[in-house]
Amino acid sequence: MIRFDKKRVKKRLKELDLLEPFIELEMEGMSSIHADLQGVFDAWVEGVEQDYEYGGITLSEIKKREGGGHIDALYTMTMFLNRPEAIERFLSIPPEMLQRCCGGFGDN
């Protein structure tokens, strides 16, 4: 689990035009992001969408396949870090299907 300053994260989410009720909800879920992604998360808080690779898949590829944003990709990468066998299944699903069911806020 990552650690973060709630005020800084809230400020970043507001910069991305997320509405207040969604900000609180998003922040609750962020604590479940895998600790190995701490540096990538910290960079995101500072406005930098840093890439990360694990098991042959990158955050950039996850974002492209899901049609979601950086935080959405961090949640998916967390799943892969916890369950590497899920990567192969994820890659077997056509991107258009993933985008219909997984598309997130886009810019976060």
Secondary structure, DSSP 8 states (H G I E B T S, - for coil): -----HHHHHHHHHHTT--HHHHHHHHHHHTTS-GGGHHHHHHHHTT-----EETTEEHHHHHHHHT--HHHHHHHHHHHHH-TTHHHHHHHS-HHHHHHHH---S--
